[in-house]
Amino acid sequence: MIQRIQSVYLLISTILIGLLFLSPFAEIAKDGAIYLFNFKGVLLDGAVKTNGLVIPVLLVMIIVLNVLAIFSYNNRGKQVKLVWGVILMLVVLLVAFVYFTYLAYSGAQIGFKLGAVLPLIAIVLDYLAIRSINKDEALIRSIDRIR
């Protein structure tokens, strides 16, 4: 299971998404105040100003689907569908990032942190996992033709 490259891609993607619970996504400077945007929402001095409940829900769903995809290595079709679902949720997560930074705080200066880049890296890793799964499927089909 873990010796397959797509499982390694999915595992690294899962770890990166898990790191989003620890790292801030951005700092928003508006009207002389500096807001911190993390998985809880937008915070000012530790108090929640804008609730970001959708973000931890998405993060947990992405992690669960990635783990399910890792352990569904016997069914490559299901694995590909799960990973496409993860990519779709990661895009929704990026849209939530844009909403919480640009749309909710228009005219503010935004400094993105490492947490804002991790979903993009996870999307690339999940896409590489899909390519590797499809290569495995092609290999299995070619071996079946030989018999």
C-alpha positions in Angstrom: 0.0 0.0 0.0 2.4 2.7 1.1 5.2 1.5 -1.2 3.1 2.8 -4.2 4.0 6.3 -5.2 0.4 7.5 -5.3 0.1 6.5 -1.7 3.1 8.6 -0.8 1.7 11.5 -2.7 -1.6 11.2 -0.9 0.1 10.8 2.5 2.2 13.9 2.0 -0.9 15.8 0.8 -2.7 14.7 4.0 0.2 15.8 6.2 0.2 19.2 4.5 -3.5 19.7 5.0 -3.1 18.7 8.6 -0.4 21.4 9.0 -3.1 23.9 8.2 -4.4 23.5 11.7 -1.1 24.8 13.0 -0.1 27.5 10.6 -1.7 30.9 9.9 -3.0 31.6 6.4 -2.6 35.3 6.2 -2.2 38.6 8.1 -4.7 41.3 7.2 -3.8 44.9 8.0 -6.7 47.3 8.0 -7.4 50.6 9.8 -4.2 50.2 11.9 -5.2 46.8 13.2 -3.5 43.5 12.2 -5.9 40.6 11.9 -4.7 37.0 11.9 -6.4 34.6 9.5 -6.2 30.9 10.5 -8.4 27.8 10.6 -10.7 29.4 13.3 -11.4 32.5 11.1 -10.2 36.0 11.3 -8.8 36.9 14.7 -7.9 40.2 16.3 -5.8 39.8 19.5 -7.1 36.3 19.9 -10.8 37.2 19.7 -12.7 35.9 16.7 -13.9 38.7 14.4 -15.1 36.6 11.5 -16.1 33.0 12.2 -14.5 30.6 9.7 -16.4 27.4 10.6 -16.4 26.2 7.0 -12.6 26.0 7.0 -12.0 23.3 9.7 -15.0 21.4 8.4 -13.4 21.4 4.9 -10.0 20.5 6.3 -11.4 17.5 8.2 -13.3 16.3 5.2 -10.2 16.6 3.0 -8.1 14.6 5.4 -10.8 11.9 5.7 -11.1 11.6 2.0 -7.3 11.4 1.5 -7.1 8.7 4.1 -9.9 6.8 2.5 -8.1 7.2 -0.9 -4.9 5.8 0.6 -6.6 2.7 1.9 -8.7 2.1 -1.2 -5.7 1.0 -3.2 -7.5 -2.2 -4.3 -10.2 -0.2 -6.1 -8.4 2.2 -8.4 -11.5 3.7 -9.9 -12.9 4.6 -6.5 -9.5 5.9 -5.5 -9.4 8.3 -8.5 -13.0 9.5 -7.7 -12.0 10.2 -4.1 -8.9 12.1 -5.1 -10.9 14.2 -7.6 -13.3 15.0 -4.7 -10.3 16.1 -2.6 -9.1 18.4 -5.4 -12.6 19.9 -5.7 -12.7 20.5 -1.9 -9.2 22.0 -2.0 -10.4 24.5 -4.7 -13.4 25.3 -2.4 -10.9 25.9 0.4 -9.0 28.3 -1.8 -12.2 30.1 -2.6 -12.9 30.4 1.1 -9.4 31.9 1.5 -10.2 34.5 -1.1 -13.5 35.3 0.5 -12.0 35.7 4.0 -9.1 37.9 2.8 -10.1 39.9 -0.2 -13.9 40.1 -0.1 -14.5 40.4 3.6 -11.7 42.9 4.1 -11.6 44.9 0.9 -9.0 47.6 0.8 -6.8 45.9 3.4 -3.2 44.9 3.0 -2.8 41.2 3.0 0.3 39.2 3.7 -0.1 35.6 2.9 1.7 33.0 5.0 2.8 29.4 4.4 -0.6 28.1 5.2 -2.0 29.8 2.0 0.4 27.9 -0.2 -0.1 24.4 1.3 -3.5 23.7 -0.4 -1.9 24.5 -3.8 0.9 22.1 -3.1 -1.7 19.5 -2.0 -3.6 20.0 -5.3 -0.4 19.3 -7.3 0.4 16.2 -5.2 -3.2 14.9 -5.6 -3.0 15.4 -9.3 0.3 13.5 -9.4 -1.4 10.7 -7.4 -4.2 10.5 -10.0 -1.6 10.2 -12.8 0.2 7.4 -10.9 -3.1 5.6 -10.3 -3.9 5.8 -14.0 -0.5 4.5 -14.9 -1.0 1.5 -12.6 -4.4 0.9 -14.2 -2.8 1.0 -17.7 -0.1 -1.4 -16.5 -2.7 -3.9 -15.1 -4.7 -3.7 -18.3 -1.6 -4.3 -20.5 -0.7 -7.4 -18.4 -4.2 -8.7 -18.7 -3.9 -8.4 -22.5 -0.8 -10.6 -22.5 -2.6 -13.5 -20.8 
